[in-house]
Amino acid sequence: MNSVFEVHKTVRNTLLKVLDNHSLEQLNKIPDGFKNNLIWNIAHCVATQQVLLYRLSGLPMKVSDEFVAKYKKDTKPEGDVSQAEVDEVRKLLLETFDQAVLDYENQLFKVYQEYTTSIGFTLRTIEDGLNFNNYHEGIHTGVVLSLKKLV
């Protein structure tokens, strides 16, 4: 497996462990000084991966537009999520990773719409998108590990 996917898998496994080892109340808690919670950060990783890989490649995303709208950049939790939503996020963490690997191996990512990220890095290829996605998920995993200590 390509090393970019090894990193992606490691990050996703870290996020899965957090989901599996925290209660619904803990996942939904927004600690003082923070604007979001564990579940938002984890779902945000899924939503952003879909935009970076699929939307920018002109391919259908594996999540709904509503899911992306709820967890995209500059959003915040609008209320507690249910256990069913947590279960869906857990499933999506696994499925969207597996599907991205498969779609990359099958060379489905043929075009890529150039996109400049909020930190000023311009993505020009699917490989740029994959690498930046790992950077992005790494940042949010760091936030998750900080939040974890406060819930």
N, C-alpha and C positions, 0 to 999 in steps of 0.2 A: 504494500500500500504506500502510496505517495506520502512523503513526510508531512506535507501540509495537512493531509487528512489524519495523520497520526496525532498531530497537535490538536486538531479540531475534535477528534474522538476523546482525547484526554480531558479537554475542557468540558465537553458535554458530560462525560462520566462524573466529573467533579460536581457539576450542577445537578445531575441526577441524585447523587448522594445527599446533597442538601435537601432536595425535594423529599427524599425518602426518610430523612432523619429529623424532620421538623413538622410540627402540628399545623393544622390549617390556621389556627390563631397566630402562630409564629410566622408563617409564610405571609400573612396579611398585615402584620404589625409594621407600622412606620415609626421607627425610633425618632426621638427628638433630634433635630438638626438634619434630618434626611427628608427628601421629598417623595421617596418611593420605598418599596419593600422587596423582600426576597422574590416573591412570585412575579412581580412586575419585571425585575431585572432578568429573570430567567426567561420569561415569555418574550421580553424585548430582544433577547439574543436570537430566538427563533424567528421573530418577525423581521429583524434586520438581515439575518442570513438569507431569508427568502427574497428580500428586496435586492441585496447585493449580488446574489447569484442568478435569480430567475427573472425578476422584473427588468434588471439592467441588461439581461440577455434576450429580452423579448419573449420569454417563455412563461407559461402559466405557473403561478405560484402554487405551492402545495398547501397553503393556508388561505383562509378567506380574506377578502379585502377588509372585512370588519375586524378580524384579528389583528391585521397590520395597523389599522386605524387606531385600535385600542392600545397598542404597545409600541407604536413608532416613536422616533426621536421627538423630544419635547412634549411627550404626554406624561401623565402621572396617574396613579390609581384613582379611579372615580368611585371607589367603594370596595368592599371585600369581595374576593372571588370565592366561588363555591368549591367544594371538594371535586365535583364533576369537572370544573374548569381546570383545577390542578391536575387531575387525571389526564385531561386532554393535553395540557402543556407537557406532561411527562411523556406521553405517547409521541407528541410532535418532536420533542428533543431527540428521540431515537429515530423516528421515521424520516425527518428532514435531513439528518446526517446521512443515513443509509441511502436515501434517494439521491442526494448530491453526489456521493461517491459513484453510484451507479450511472447517473447521468453524465458525469465527467468522463468516466471510463468509456461510455458509449458515444462520447463526443457530441452530445446534444447542444453544448454551449458553443454555437458557431459565430454569433455576433455579440458585440458588447457595446452598449451605449456609454460613451465616456462620461465620467462623473467625478466631480471634485468634492471630496469629503469636507466635513466641518473643520478638520485640522489642516486643510490645504493640500492633501495628497490626492493626486488625480489617478483614478482607476481607468485603465484603458483596455484591459483584457480580463478574461475570466480568472486567470492566475492572479492578477492584481486583486480582484474581488475576493478570491479565496484567502489570499494572504492578509488583506485588510480585515476580512471577517474574523480571522484568528486573533488579530490585534484587538479588535472591538470586543470580541467575546472574552478575551483575557482581561480587559479593563473591567467589564461587568462582573467577571468572576471575582476580581479583587474587591469590588464593591459588595458582592454577595458574602464574601468571607468576612468583611468588616461588619456588615449588618448582622450576620450570624451570631456575633459576639454580644449583640445588643438586644436580641429578642429572647 
